[in-house]
Amino acid sequence: MSLPIHPIMEQSFAVIDREIGSHNFNPAEYAIVRRVIHSTADFEFKHLIRFSPGAIAAGIAAIRNRVPIVTDVGMVKQGIAGLVAQTFGNLVISAVEKAEEALPGKTRTETGLLQCRQEFPEAIFVIGNAPTALLALCTELRSTSIQPALVIGAPVGFISVVESKAALASSPVPQICIEGRKGGSTVAAAILNALIVLAWEQESRGIENFKLQISD
């Protein structure tokens, strides 16, 4: 059963399809890129998004298996909660809401993220705002063999943002990352929502048919 799509979103996707130009994305990658562009009206994301090998398949499998989803901030959680509720019903936790107060020398988001990592080590981690949280996660990953199902790294800003994304890129964890200073909660939510739609399509149409589409 397909998820309903609002006519305005459908029209917007058609505009993006006409204007995006040539690219080498496979169908699953393009579904994610298109949703990010739709959420931002910024075609530059076509050049900024990076997928590690197997990241999309890992994310889809985790979503279908109802793996918990940890977001850095409430805006990302709010951006995905509706679609999660309509589909697989994964537990969604906002790291900043997890921590009542920050540990010494850390932000509340960083503190909450580390708590979530201890409680849900194999979760999907979606970072759209806080580079400190992404840096803390990447540092913690170096000291353990238990890896998250997927990390979406899309913090935005000027301080520690590029460094946090570089730390993620050097990690072997399955990841979808936005290079440079751009990103944000809207972008992170768009990536995760696109993965949910892909997972739902796979659930509806069958695994083998969809595997062919991903590998095109």
N, C-alpha and C positions, 0 to 999 in steps of 0.2 A: 504494500500500500504506500503510495507516494505521499510525501508531505505537501500540504497546500502551499502555494507560492502566491504572494500578493501580486496583483497585476502591475503595480508600479515597479516592484522588484524585477518582474519578468521583463518589462520594458527597459529597465535600466541595464539588465544583463544583455539585452539585444544591442543596446548602444555600445556597451563595453566590447562586445564581440566584433562590432563594426570598426571600432577605433583602436583596438589594442595593437594591431599590426602583427608582424611575424614574431613567432616565439617557438621555443622547443619544449614547452611543457607537455607532459602527457595529460590525458583527460582528468585524472584525479588531481594532479598538481594545478591544472588550470582552474578547476572548480574552486580551489582554495584561493588562488590569486585573484580570480574574478570577484569573489566575495569580499576580499580585502579592498580591492579597488572600488567596489560598490559602496563600502562603508566609509571610504575616505575621499572619493572622487579624485584620487591621485594615482595616475598611471605609473609614477616612478616606482611604485611597489613591485611592478613587473621586474625591475632590475635589482631589487633589494632582498627579495625573499629567497631563502636557501633551505633546501630539504636534504637532510642526511639520508644515505641509502637505507631504505626500509622504514623510514620514519612514518610515512602515511599508513602503511600496512600495520605497523605497530600501534599507532594511534587508533585506527579503526578496530583492531582486535581488542584493545583495552576498553574502548567505549562499549563494544558489544558484550564484553564480559563484566560490565557494570563496575569497572575499576573506579575508585573515588577520583574526583577532580579537585585539585587544590589550586585556587587562584591567589594572586598576591593581594588584591584589593577587592572591595565590594563592587566596584563598577564592572569589573570583569565578571564577577559572579552574577550580577544582575543581567549582564548581557547574554549569558548562556543559559540561565535558569529556566527560561520559558521553553526553549527547544529541548533541553534535557528532560523536563517534565513531560513533554509530549512524546518522547521516544523511549529512552532506556532507563530513565530514572536514577542515574548515578548519583551517589552522594556528592554534593558540591560544598566545599569548605573555603571560606575566605581567610587567608593567613592573618591579616591584620585584625580580624574579629576574634581570632583564636587567642591572641595575646592581650591580656588586660593591661599589662605595662611592659615596657621594653627592658631587656637585660642591659646591664651597664655597657656603654659603648656601642649599643646596637639600636636600630630603629624598631618600632613595634612590628612592622611588616616583616623585617628580618627575623625577629624573635619568633613570631608566629609561624613563619615559614619553616624554621628549624624544628619547631614543635610538631608541625604537620609531617615533616619528613620522618621524624621518629615514629609517629603514629601510623602513617601511611607511606612507607618507604617506596612502594611500587606504584604510586599514584601517577596520574597525569598532572604535571605542574605547568600552570599557565601564568606567565609573568608579563603584564602589560603596563606596569607603572614603575615598579621599584627596582632599580638596578642593584641596590644593596641586597635585596632578597635573592636575585639571580646570582650575584657573586657568592653569597653565603651558601647557596645550594651547590654551586660548582666546587667550592672549597670542600664542602662536606662529602661530595661524591668521590673525591680523591682518596678518602680514608675508608671506603666501604666497597664491597663487591655487589651490594644490592642496588640495582639501578632502577630509576623511574621507568614507567612504561613509555613516556614521552615527555620532553620538555619543550614548551613553546616559549621562546625568548623574544619579547617585543617591547622591552621598556623604552621609554621616550625621554629625551632631555639632553642635557649638556654635561652633567657631572657623573662620571663612572659608567655611563651608558655603553659607550663603545667598548670599554674595558670588560664590562660584564658579558657582552656578546662575544668578545674574543675568548673569554674564559669558557663559555659554553661551546664555542666552535672547537676548542682544543680537547673537549671531553668526548668520549666514545658513546655517550648516551644518545638514543634516537632523538632527533631534534628538528624543529622548524624554527628558523630564526630570521629576524629582520636586521639586515646590516645597517650600520651607521646610526645616526641620532634619531631617526624616525621610528615610529611605533605607536604605542599607546594602548589603553584599555579597549578601545573600539577595535583596533587591529587584532589584538590577542583574542578577543571574543569572536571576531569574524573567522579567524583561523579555526578555532575550536568548533564553532557552529558549522562550518563547511565540512569538517571531519564527521560531525554528527550526522549530517545529511548523507554523506558518503556511506557511513556505517549503516544508516537506515535503508539506503538503496541496496546495499549488500544483503542485509537481512531479508529484504523483500524479494529480491531477484535471484538469490542463490549465490554461493561463494564462487563457484568455478567461473561463471560468466563474468563476474566482476573482476576476478584475478586477471583475466585476459585484458580487460579495459585498462587496469593499472599498468600492465606491462607493455602496452602499445608503444 
